[in-house]
Amino acid sequence: FFFFKQKTAYEISACLVGSEMCIRDRLERIDNFNGYFDFLNNDYPAHVYYEGLFFKTVSHAYQAARSPHKHIREKIVLADTIDELYDIAAKIEDPEDWMKIRVRVMETLIRDKFRRHKDLRDKLRATVDRELINTYADASVSNLFWGVVDNKGQNQLGRILEQTRYDILNGRDLQGWIFTSFSIQDDRQFLPKITFEIIKDKQVIETINLQDKAVYYLGKLKSMDIIMAHQSISRSHAAVIVDEKIGVCLLDLGSRAGSFVDNKRAQQFYPIELRSNQVLSFGASTRKYKIIIDYKQVEKNVEIRKKELEKEMKKIEMLEDPN
């Protein structure tokens, strides 16, 4: 009888420990991207921007990124359901470098999703430090790469979500979004000189010269490159970026009162190409910002780089054919 009681107590103790571990695991990890946590799923309906187009979900944009053809991408934009999406995706052949770039593409899309949708960003922030595990039921090469099946897999999607959350918690997600979503010019020799003439009551009251950087932030915070004090201005209101493909662009960073180019409101988190002599305004402020973009030095640097490359090509030709 005594032995029976001891054994039962041991079993009860083991059961309690197991229950505590189970509860702790549930508190420390999220391994089901459904129900309350369905916003972590790539199929969750939340528009994302990728290379000039808006897609209904991360999954739509990711599959579109596999194709270089504009008509295929536009067809994916119109796909209303996930089933329609994968019918189109099944006919796409992966580009040669897809295995090398797929993680970077996914990070770009995930960052855009949570930067573009504040409600989802707040939900991701609320998970604090819980481990995010993208769990699948069926084993496949793709599922084992992006998630986990029976506790096995690389969980690449979970890792990207955790890194995005870390940047959100530490106030670095805006910068991370800009540098992953756009081809920021990183060669100072190809950065144009940007000048803002600030106009109030039809008079130029200040001139601001911007040079040697590819990203300039505008807003109310003291850390901004251009500080704007009007009460309608957001803390991080807008940014002017130099993109290798588009050129000088304005980005409204989700401001409440808006950013305007020649009196036309800019779409939030969408690059608006800028030209010299256009006039920008922000919020309800009556100040106007006339932009002047000077590419003269860039053009000179391009010619210098071109001549250097031509010399290098001649040297290579001489080495290959010394006669």
N, C-alpha and C positions, 0 to 999 in steps of 0.2 A: 504493500500500500504506500509506504514511504517513497519507494523508488518511482512509483507511478506519479505521485505528486511532484517529485523533483523533475521528472521528464516533462510533465505538463507545463510546469513553470518555465522550463527552458524553452519549450516550444512557443509559449506565449511571449516570452522575452524576444525570441528570434522574430516572431511575427510583428511585434511592436517596432523593433529595429528596422525590419524590412519596410514597414509602413512609413516610418519616419524618413527613410532614404527615398522612398517613392515620392512623398510629399515634398521633400527638399529638391529632388530632381525637377518636379513640376514647377517649383518656385524659381529655380535657377536656370531653367531652359524652356524654350518654346520650340516644340518639334512638330507642330501641326499648323501649317499656314492656311487654315480654314476657320470658319466661324468668326469669333471676335478678331482673330489674327489673319483674316483673309486678305487684308490690305498688304501683307508681305508677299502675297502670291503674284507672280508675273502676269497672270490672267486677270487680275483685278482691274476693273474699268477705271482708268485714270490716264488722261491724255499725256503723251510725252512727245518731245520734239527731237527729231533726228535729221540732220542734213537737209534742212529746208522744208520738211513735211511734219505734220502732226499725225500721230497714230493713237488708236483707241486704248491700247495697252502696251506694256513693256514687251510682251510676247509678239505683238504685231510689229513693233519697231525692230526687235531683234531678228525676226525672220526677214524683214525687208532689208536689213543691213547685209544679209548674205547675198543679195543680188545687186549687181551694178546697174541694172536696167531700170530706167525711170518708169516705164509702163508697168513693170512688175510691182514696183514700190507703190505706185498709185493704185494699182488693183488691190494691194494689201490694205491701203488706207480705207478702201470702200468695203472691206470684209466686215460684216456685221457680227459674226459669231466666231468663236474659237475654232469650230469645225471647218468653217469656210476658210479661215486663215491657214489651217494645216493642210487643206486640200491644195492650196496654192503653194505652200512651202514645200510640199512633197516633191514638186517638180523643179525646185531650185537646186542647182549644184553648188556646193561650197566652193568659194574662191580658194586659190592655192595657199594663201597665207591665213586662212580662217582660224586654224588651230592656234596661231600666234596672236591674233588680234581679238578673238572672241571674248576673252575676259575683259579687255579694255572696252570693247563695245558694250558689254553688259554693265560695267561700272558706269559708263557714260549715261546709259538709260536709267539705271537705278537712281543715280544722283539727280537726274532731271526730274524724275517722278516725285521725289521728296522735296526738291526745291520748288517745283511748280505748284504743289498742293500742300498748303500749310496744315490742313487738318490731318493729312497722312504723316507729315513731318512731326507733328505733335504726338501722334500715336506711336511713332517709332521712338521718339525721345522718351516716352513713358515706359518703354521696355527696359530702360536704364542699362543694366549690365547683364541681362539674361542672355544665355547662349542661344543663338538663332540657328536652328537646324532644319534644313529643307528636306523633309522626309518623303520618300516615294515608296509605293507598295511593290512596284515591278522593277526588277533589275535590268538596266540597259547601260550602254557606254555613256550616254548623255546623262541619265539619272544619277549614275555613280560619280560623274564629274561635278554636276551642279548641286547634287544633294547627297542623301544617305539612304541606303537600303539595308535593313537589318544591321544597323550600326556600322556599316561599311560604306565608304565613299569620301570624296574630297570636300563636299559641302561648299563649293566655290560661291554659290549664291548667298549662303548664310554668312560667309566671310565678308563679301562685299557689303551686305546689309549692316553688319557689325561695324565695319570701317566707316560707312556713311553715318551711322548713329554716333560713333565716336567723334566725328567731325562736327555733327550737330550739337552734341553736348559741350564741345569745346569752342564753339563759335567759328569753326573753320569750314563749314559746309558750303557757304557762298563762294569762297575762293576755289574750293574743290570742284564745284559745279562749273564755274567759268573755265577753269583750266582743263577740264575733261570734255566739256561740251563744244568748245571752240578751238580752232587751230591758232592759238595765240602766237604772235610773231615773237620769237625768242632771240632774233639777231638784231642787235641795236643799230646796225648799219642800214637796216631796212625799215626803221621806224620814222615816220614823217613827223615834222614839227607841227604841233596842233596849237592854235591860238584861239582863245575865247575873248571876244569883246563883249563886256557886260554892259547892257544898255538899260537905262531907266529914264523915263520921261523923254525918250528919243535922243538921249545924250549918252555917249560912252563914258561910264564912270570908272571903269577898271579894265585892265587887260591882263589876262592870265596866259602864260606860255607853258605848254606841256611838252616835254621831250624826254627821251631816254627810258621811257616805260611803255609797256604795251597795254596796261590796264590802269584806268583812273577811276576812282570812286567819288560819287557826289552824294551829299546828304548832310544831315544835321550833326552827326558825330564829329568830334574833334579829330578823329583819326582819318577822316575823309580827305582826299586830295583837293577837292573843292568843297568848302563848307558853306551851306546855305541855311540861313537862320529863320526863314519864314515858318510860321506855325503849321502850315499845311505840308511841310516837307517831312518825309520819313527819315529815320535815322540812317539807313542805307537806302537811298532813294533810286539811284541809277548808276550806271557805269558807262564809260567810253572805252572801248577796246579796239586793239589793232589785230584783226584777223588775217592770217596769211591768204585766205581764199576770198574773203568778202571785202577787206579793207577796213577803214575806220567805221565803227558801228556804235550805235546807242543801244543800251540795254536798260529797260525799266525793270527794277529789281523787286517787283511786286508792291510798288507804292500805292497808297490809298488814293491820293489826289492826282496821280498820273504824271507822265512825262510827254512832252509834245514836240513834234518836229514840224515847223511851218504851220503851227496851230492844229495839226492832226495828232490825235492821241496815239501813242505807241502801245502796241500790244505787250503785255507783261511777259518778261523772260523770252523775248523774241528779238533777234538782231535787226536793227534798222540801219541800213547803209547810209552813211552821211557824205555829203558833198560840201565843198567850200561855199560859204555865204548862206548856208541854211541857218535858220534861227530856231534855237531850242528854248523851251520854257518848262518850268517844273511847278506842279501844284497850282495853288492860287496866287503865287508870287507874280508881281508885275514886271519883274526883271526878265530881260531877254538875253540869251547867250548866242551871239553870232559866232559861228565856227569858221575858222580859216585853216585849211589843211595844205601844208606845203610839202610837196614830194621832190623838190629840186635836189636836195642832197641824196635822197634815196636813188634817184635816177642816175646821179653821178657814181654812186657806189655800185649800182647794177652794172654800169659800163666798165668800171674797174674790175669787178668780179668776172665779167665776161671775158675781158682781155687776159686775165690770169688763167682762166680755164682754157682759152685758146693756146696759150703758151704751154700749158701742161699737156694738151693734146698733141702739140707738135713734138714735144720731148718724147712722148710715148711712141709716136710714129717713127721718129728717128731711131729709137732703140729697137723697134720691131723690124725696121728696114734701113740699116745703116748705109746702104748704097743709094 
